Amino acid sequence: MNVVNIEDIKLADSERQPCEIWTRVMGYLRPVSEFNKGKKSEFYSRQYFTEKKAVLGCCCDHMGVAAE
């Protein structure tokens, strides 16, 4: 079995494939590339929910402990 070191893999820009990001808007999926300028800005400034932060923030805010 050959082991490939991921560090050894090099791709030229011509070999790369663009990754298209899709998101849910108003109940259906759309590619972010089709958004207008304002909607793209709104999408990239979103803050994502994490359960750990929510639980820590809920329990620790009143104790003066900052969540990560």
LINQUIVEN-V753679 format. One record per backbone hydrogen bond with DSSP energy under -1.0 kcal/mol. CO is the residue of the C=O (numbers start at 1). NH is the residue of the N-H. Records with the same first field share a line. If there is no record, write none. Layout:
CO = NH / NH
This chain:
5 = 8
12 = 15
21 = 32
23 = 30
25 = 28
28 = 25
30 = 23
31 = 34
32 = 35
36 = 40
37 = 41
38 = 42
39 = 43
40 = 44
41 = 45
43 = 46
50 = 54
51 = 55
52 = 56
53 = 57
54 = 58
55 = 59
56 = 60
57 = 61
60 = 63 / 65
61 = 64
